[in-house]
Each structure stands twice: as structure tokens, then as C-alpha cells.
């Protein structure tokens, strides 16, 4: 009986959306907020954190390539 309840709870959760993950890549702080806000309602909220990490590292790499550290 408990297994059926857990299965139905897992089915009700939705996946992390493409729009949210895209915003996480472009604006890493949004990904961190989305992770903590939707931790209970999304199957895999760590996708938001991965997107934020990719955006943060990508921003650092772009700054290193262009030499734009001081500005």
C-alpha cells in the first residue's frame, strides 16, 4: 500500500523545465533560487544547479579569454 502511495507521489512531480534550466545557465543566481524554491515539486531539481554551474564557469571562461577581469 505504501509503495502505491509513493509511486503516485513520484508521478505527480514534474520535470525541470527547459525555460528554467536556460535561465539558470544565463543567470546562475536564478538557478540557485529555483533549486531551493522547487526542491519538493520537481523530480530532479539538481538540473537547475547544474545549469547555474555551467553558466558560472562559462562566464569565468569568457572573462579569462577576453581578458576583461578588471572591468
Buried (B, 14 or more C-beta within 10 A) or exposed (E): EEEEEEEEEEEEEEEBBEEBBBBBBBBBEBBBBBBEEBEEEBEEBEBBBBBBBBBBEEEEEEEEEEEEEEE
